[in-house]
């Protein structure tokens, strides 16, 4: 399959999936923003025809099952796009851009565990009503943090829709009552020929119902990857710290979220 055709198919599938869960606007936004950004970021992907990498990146950030969101007003679902060409690698510039979009969004240059700012890119979000008409627009910077020898951690924020993990593994309640919710999700990738024939085990069904399992098709082999996220709402803004790995403990990711939430 041609690279451009594959990318188009991935984006169309994601768009359809997000619209099927109209009320889950936050999760839909996460999917579109991260998928579109990562596809652009993997500049060597097309040359190497590394389809598996595209599929893994796509499926691992489809955290629909972990999120519970409510539409605000007439907004039923959201869409978002970003461009790698607008990437910013200087924190001061990224913060200034964020302040220009929404100065209330909290940002941080680094965390006490050694994770520091790597890059940021504007994410242009739109809220749609049931008739697919655009009724709201919102822009915020999407930040990525890195640490030598560790997987990246991403930060996103939005005002259009609100949402937090519905079945968190851990909750850290701050002094002001804000709940930071940590969720670990298993992502299972299967070859495309399994679609329509693969049957979940009883245990997998329970995990899927609880929002602890995502199943995606397109990998060259059966593979599982665990993703982690902390979600919370503060001052009308929904935040999400996300990591496509399970190498960090819930306590550590929650501590990162706590440090960000305490930024003045």
N, C-alpha and C positions, 0 to 999 in steps of 0.2 A: 504494500500500500504506500502511496506517495505521502511524504512527510506532511505536506499542507493539508491533505485530505484527512489524515489521522488527527491532526490538531483540531481541525474543523469539527470532526465527529466527536471528539472529546468535549469540546466546548458546547456543542449542541446538546449532547447527552446531559451535561451538568446543568445547562439552562432549563431543560425539561424537568429534570429531577427536582431542582429548586422550586420551580413553579408548581409542581405537584404538591408541595407542602407550603402553601401560601403563607400561613401564619408564621412559619419559621424563617423570618426575614434575615435574622442575624446569621444563621448557618448558611443560608444561600449566599449572603454577601461574602462570608469567609471563603466559601468554595470558589466563587468566581474570581475574587481578588487574588488569592494565593495561587490558583491554577494558572491563570493568565500570566501572573508575574513569574512564576517558576518556569513555565514553558519558555518565556523570553530569556530568563536568566541562564538557562542551560544552553549556552551558545554553541557548544560542541556537540550537542545531542543529535542534530540533524546529520552532521557529517559522519557520525559513528552509527547512525541508524539505531540508536539505543531506545527502541520502543518501550522496553521494560522500564527504563528510568522514567519516561513520561507517565506511564500507567501507575507506577508506584507513587510518584509525587502526587498525581491526581487523586488516587484512591485514598492515600493516607491522610489527606487534608479534607476529605469529605466527611466531616464529623457531624453530619445531620443527626445521627442517633444520639449524640451526647448533648444536644442543645434543646432547650425549650424556650420558645420566644413568643411574644405577643405582638401583633401588628398594632401600630399606633395610628389612630384616626382611620383614614381611608387606605393606608398602605397595607397591601396584602402580601407583597414579596418585594425583594430588592434585587438589583443587578449592579455590577461594578466592573470597571475596567481600569487598567493601569498600563504604563509603558516603561520598559526598561530604559528607554532613551531619556527619561526624566529622573533617573536614579541619582541620588545625592550621597556622597561619601564623607561629607564634613558635617559633624553633629550640629554645630552652630547654625549652619545654613538650613539643615533639616528642621531644627527647632523653630527657626525664623519662619520657614514656609508653613509649618504647622500652626504657628500663632496667627499667620495671615488667614488660614482657613477657619480655625477655631482655637482661640487662645485658652479655652477651658480644658482642653485635652491635656492630660498629664504625660510628660515624656521625661526620660532619664538618659544620661550619657553612659552610665555604667552601674553595675550591681556589686554588692560586697563579695559575691562568690567568684568574681573575676570576669564575668561576662561584660563586654563593652560594645559600644555602638559600631556597626560595620557599614550599614547603608540604610537608605530610606527611599520610598517612592510614593508619589501621590496616588491615592485610590479614589476614583470618581464614582460615587454611589448614587443610584436613583431608586426612589420608592415608587412602586407601581400599584394601581388599584386593580380591582377584579377584571376590568376591561383592558388591562395591560397599558393603561395610560400613565405617563409620568406625572406624579403629583408632588414629589419632593426630590430635592437634590442636596447632596452633602459630599464634601471632600475632606479627607484626612490623610495624613502621612502614615504609611505602613513601615514600621521599623524592624530591622533585623539586628540581632546581637550575636556575637561570637566569642568563643574561648578556645584557645589552642588545644587540639586533641578532643574537642567535644562537638556535638551537633549544635547547629544554630537554634536560637530561640526567637520567635517572631512575636511582634506586638501589633495589634490592630484595635481600632476604636471606632465607634459609630453612634450617631444620635437618632438615626432613622428608625431603628428597631431595637428592642431591648431583649436580652436573653441571658440565661445562665445555665449551667449544667443541671439537668433534671434529676439525675441519679449520681451525685458526686461520691467519690471514694473518700474524700476528706473535705472538711469545711473549717476555715479559719475565720472567726468572727472578730472584726476590729472594734476598737473602742467606740466608734461612732455607729456601730451596728451593721456596717458593711460586711457582707458575707463573701469571702473568697472561696470559690468551689473548684476543687481539683478533681479531674477525671482522667482515668487511664483507659484507652480504647484499643481493642485488638482489630487490626485491619488484615483481612485475608484476601490474597490475590490469587486468581485462578486463570488458567489458559482460556481463551475465548470459546473453545469448543465445549467447555463445561456449562456455558450459559444455557439455561433451559432444562438442563438435565441434572445439575448438581442439587442434592438434597441436604439441607442442613441437618445435623444431628440434633437430638433433643436438647443437649447442652448448648449447642450453638444457637438454637431457636430462643432459648431463655436469655442468652447473652444479647442477642439482637433485639429482643423485646425490651430489655433493660437499657438499651443504648450503649452496650459495651462491645458490640461487634459490628463491623462494616464488611461487606463482601463485595468485591469488585472483580471484573473480568478483563483480560487483555495481557496478563503476564505470560511469559514463556514457560513458567513453571509455577507450581504451587508454592506460595510463600506467605509468611505472616510477619507483619511489622506492627509494633505497638506505638501509639502516639499518646501524648499527654497534653493537657490543657488546663489552665486556670481561667475561669470566667467570673466577672463581677460587674456590678452596676454602681456608678458613683456620680452624683450630680447630673443625672440625666444622660450619662454616657455609658455605653456598654463596652467593656474591655475584654480582650482575650490574649493571654500569653500562651503560645503554642510551640510544641516541640515534636518533631517527627522521630521520636526515639523514646525508650523507657529507661535511659541511662541515668536520669535524674530522679531523686526521691520526691515524693509529694511534698514533703516538708521544705525542700530546697526551692522548688518552683513556687510554692506558696509564699516563701520568704521573699522571693523576687517580686511577686505581685504586691506584697505588703509594702516593700520599699517604694515601689512605684506609686501605690495608692496614697502614700504619706508625703509625696512631693507637693510642695506649696506653690 
